[in-house]
């Protein structure tokens, strides 16, 4: 896994072969961050970000590299979280904060709002279709903030009242909400 852009551009981390998580492809990450930078987010102002279902930490690392002042990456799987902890220590950037927790329980916490919320749940997650409603039922997304949901081709969120746009990068789909 490598960081595509920003202050840590080109830095690589070896993901254990035993991981169940599928990292977002570099092609999809480049597309995602081009859209975020050009349409939704001003990385110059150091936004706060929440990375749900963090897996390998690829998106959290990109967010830190591109200028987020704080990135909270939530991962339930203990071995994945341990990898995130080791990676955070190796990176040595206090802005990245891996958290070992169940995402749905974490979303019930009282925290200051985030400018960006990114979720990359397992594509087979039973409650994937409800995630936008769950996010918007909490005060975790800042006014004017952006929620991005990575999902498979079987989901269409275009009728959701907060839906903004959809992008497809091969088997990776991103739906953007505000």
N, C-alpha and C positions, 0 to 999 in steps of 0.2 A: 504494500500500500504506500502511495506517495502523496505528498501535498502538492497540489497543482499550481497554486499561485500564492502571492503574498510574501510576507517576510520569511516564511519557512519553505518557500518554493523549492521543490526537488528533494526535500527531506523524506527519507524512506523509513518505514517501520515494518518489521517482519511479523505478519499475522500468523499465529499457529495454524497448522494444517487441520487441526481437529475442530476448528471453529465451525459452528452451525450458521453463523451470520454470513450474509453475502454483502461484501462491500459495494457501495455505489461505484459504478465504473467511472474512470477518469473522464470519458466522453460525456457522461451524464452530469458529473460534477461541474465540468467546464460550462456546459449549457445552463445548468441551474444557477451558477454564480454570475454568469453573464446577464441573465434575466434579473437576478436580485440586484446586482450593481447598477444596471441601467434603468430599472423600472421601480423597484420596491424599497431598496435600502441604501442609505448613505453611510457607507462603512467609515468615512472620514470622521464621523461624530462618535465612533466607538459604541455601537449598539450593544445591548444585552441580548443574549440568545439562549434558548432552551432547545436541546437536542434530545428528543425522546426516542426510545428503543435504539440507543447509541451503537450497539453492536461492536464494530471494530473501531469506532471513533472517527471515521474518515470525515464526516461532515463537521463534527465539533472541531477537529484539527484545522479544517479549511476556514471555519468561522474565526478561530483565533488568529490564524495566519493572515487573514484579510483585514483584521483591525477591530474585532469585537473586544470590548473591555472586559466582558465576562461571558463565558459559555458554560452552562451547566448541562452535562451529558448524563442522562439517566439510563441505566442498564440493570435489568433484573438478574440476568445470568451471572453467577458468581465468578466463573472463570473468565468471562468476557470483561467483567468489571475489574478483575485483577489485572488483565492485560491493559485496560484503560489507565489504571493507577500507575503501572510500570511505564507506560508511554508518557503519561503526564510528568512523571518524575524525570524521564529522559529528556523531554522537551524543556522542562524547567521554566515554564511560563505559568505564573500564578492565575492568569485569566481563565485557564481551563480547569474545570472542577467536575471530575467524574463522581457520580453518586450511585450507590448501590441501592436500588429501590424498584418496586413495582410501579410502572408508569401511572396506572390508574389511581393508586394510593397517593403517589407523589402529586398528582394534579389536584388533590384535595388540600394541599398545604397552602398556607397563607404566605405568599412571597411577593416582592415588588414585581410589577409587570415586566414582561420581556418584549423587546421590539421585534424579535424573530422567534417563532416557534417552528421547529422542523420535526416531523415525525416520519420514521421509516420502520413501521411495524412489519412483522412477518406478513407476507402477502396473504396467507391463509388465516390470519387472525379473524375470529368470528365477529368481533365488534369493530372491524376496520371501517365499515360504512358509517358508524356512529361517531367516529373520532372528531370530525368538524363540530358536531353539536356538543360533544363533551368539552372540547377546547373553548368554544364560545359560551359555555355555561359557567366558566370560571373567569375570574378577573386577571388571569395570567398574561393575556395578550394586551400590550399597551395600545392606547388610542393611536390609530394610524399604523399599527403593527401589521406584520404579515405572518400568516400561518401557511406552511408548505407541507403537504402530505405526499409522500412517495408511495406509490401503489402499483399493482399490476393492471393489465389492460381490461380486466373484468369489471372495473368500477368507473362510474361516470358521476361526477359531482356537479355537473353544469347547472343543475336545477337548484342547488343549494343557494339560499339567499345571500350568503357572504362570498360565494364563488367569484373569482376574478378571471382566471385563465387556466389553461391546461397545456402542458408540453410533454412530448413523447420523445424518448431517446432509446430506440430499440425496445427492449422489454421493460424499460424503466419509464414510469409515468409520474409527473409532478402535477398536482393541482394546487393552485394558489388561492388563498382566501384573505379577505381583509374585513 
